[in-house]
Amino acid sequence: MTADGKIGVGILGGGGILGAHMTGFAKTTDRCAVVVVAEANPGRDEAIRGLLGPDIRIVRDYHEVLARPDVEAVDIILPHHLHLPATVAAARAGKHVLVEKVMARNVWECDQMIAACEAAGVTLTVCHDRRYHGEWMALKAIVDSGVLGDIFFWKLDHNQNVVMPAASWAHWRDGIGGGCIMSCLTHQIDGLRWYGGEFERVTCMTCVRPERMEGEFLGVVTGTLKSGALAELSINWWTRSNQGDNRLWYEMVQVCGTRGEAYRMDGRGTFIRLHDGADPAALARYGQAALSGFVKVECGAWGGHERCIAEWIKMLRHEPAQIITSGRECRGTVEVAEAAYRSAETGKTIQLPIKPRRWKASGMPAALAGIVGARDLSYHVDTGAKR
Ligand SMILES: NC(=O)c1ccc[n+]([C@@H]2O[C@H](COP(=O)([O-])OP(=O)(O)OC[C@H]3O[C@@H](n4cnc5c(N)ncnc54)[C@H](O)[C@@H]3O)[C@@H](O)[C@H]2O)c1
């Protein structure tokens, strides 16, 4: 707690995603204060000050943050291989933890994180931002209303051109936790688990081009859910199809049921189409137009990070809060991605649950593995704009 009664927050890592997290902290300044940022690379200081103000305290070693009595909770936005050690250290220091997706590199690491936080009596929350996003939430409301009937198909895509130089932690399997599936298809896996329930089995194929990144830059996952629905998920970290004129999409979720279908697509919003007029309440709600085409539904205008952080702060203040991404809940998302890797390795369909295995290092350069100091570790997402 800070001197003026606010939740004192320390942020571990001051890289690219800090800006999205600040959309949340900037809107909760009446209840929390970011008192310090740990960032190993001084080259990031200017950007951090640009986001948090010129007086923000910046330290190089995150253990300094954990030693501060005015820090009650930490927001961990470090490379994936550091999520486990930073969470365990934070828990042992008695700090509540918010950790960015992906929770960790495998379920074994998730279990260590959960155990450390439970032993210390602190909360562990994962910032799976899609679950808090207005448009994703609108699709959840459609699905939960039952208006689509018996749901039998899901399709989820993630498309962007992510460039991973070898100097970046994210280039390496050890840093990112595999490749694009663990890093970002986990957005889609997590969204699907939230919408449609748990997976029963998973099959996966991947594509690797070592000059691009060590792990896969393309992945296709198919699976069945316990509900019986079939799911098709894909990630493409080469495509520019999400940019420019006549673009396709960055992310898309489609769901089909016996009485209708719905989708959410970046840049468009969330839509529903009814296949029959048998449900008068649905017709009254969405109108006759929903029988002949897709109609747009109303969505909250907030971003996922913004709302996740606002809810997290409420939870820490013991106010009513809608936190739906605890460590225990989100472990299952990592489990599906890990099962997908086991499928790609063996050529077999993998039944869930899987048995946790310790992370097997594959050779990320040692300089990237620990505290890194004055180095630029960054990768970049190509937005189509000139760099
Ligand atoms: N939700 C989303 O859409 C989204 C998008 C991008 C990234 N992310 C997630 O955010 C997290 C961070 O990713 P990013 O894109 O900001 O990566 P990044 O490489 O831009 O930032 C990571 C930062 O951590 C710093 N760092 C590394 N080791 C450190 C240490 N020991 N102590 C202190 N600082 C250290 C690096 O110098 C770097 O600035 C990851 O979990 C990633 O998956 C989420």
The ligand as a Gaussian input file, in Angstrom:
#p B3LYP/6-31G(d) Opt

LIG

0 1
 N       -1.628000      -9.742000     -24.949000
 C       -1.000000      -9.408000     -26.044000
 O       -1.614000      -9.150000     -27.079000
 C        0.505000      -9.328000     -26.010000
 C        1.206000      -8.703000     -27.045000
 C        2.604000      -8.630000     -26.956000
 C        3.259000      -9.222000     -25.876000
 N        2.538000      -9.848000     -24.899000
 C        3.207000     -10.507000     -23.759000
 O        3.883000      -9.528000     -22.959000
 C        5.048000     -10.115000     -22.367000
 C        6.256000      -9.275000     -22.731000
 O        6.312000      -9.164000     -24.132000
 P        6.834000      -7.847000     -24.864000
 O        6.232000      -7.867000     -26.212000
 O        6.638000      -6.650000     -24.013000
 O        8.383000      -8.225000     -24.987000
 P        9.636000      -7.221000     -25.089000
 O       10.798000      -8.020000     -25.514000
 O        9.245000      -6.022000     -25.882000
 O        9.780000      -6.761000     -23.577000
 C       10.327000      -7.562000     -22.558000
 C       11.178000      -6.622000     -21.716000
 O       11.678000      -7.323000     -20.583000
 C       12.999000      -6.842000     -20.346000
 N       13.727000      -7.824000     -19.560000
 C       14.240000      -9.009000     -19.955000
 N       14.819000      -9.641000     -18.922000
 C       14.644000      -8.840000     -17.844000
 C       14.994000      -8.950000     -16.480000
 N       15.599000     -10.035000     -16.014000
 N       14.677000      -7.940000     -15.651000
 C       14.029000      -6.836000     -16.108000
 N       13.676000      -6.668000     -17.403000
 C       13.974000      -7.675000     -18.252000
 C       13.591000      -6.658000     -21.737000
 O       14.710000      -5.791000     -21.747000
 C       12.400000      -6.107000     -22.509000
 O       12.352000      -4.691000     -22.534000
 C        5.098000     -11.555000     -22.902000
 O        4.468000     -12.400000     -21.980000
 C        4.292000     -11.493000     -24.182000
 O        3.715000     -12.712000     -24.601000
 C        1.180000      -9.891000     -24.947000

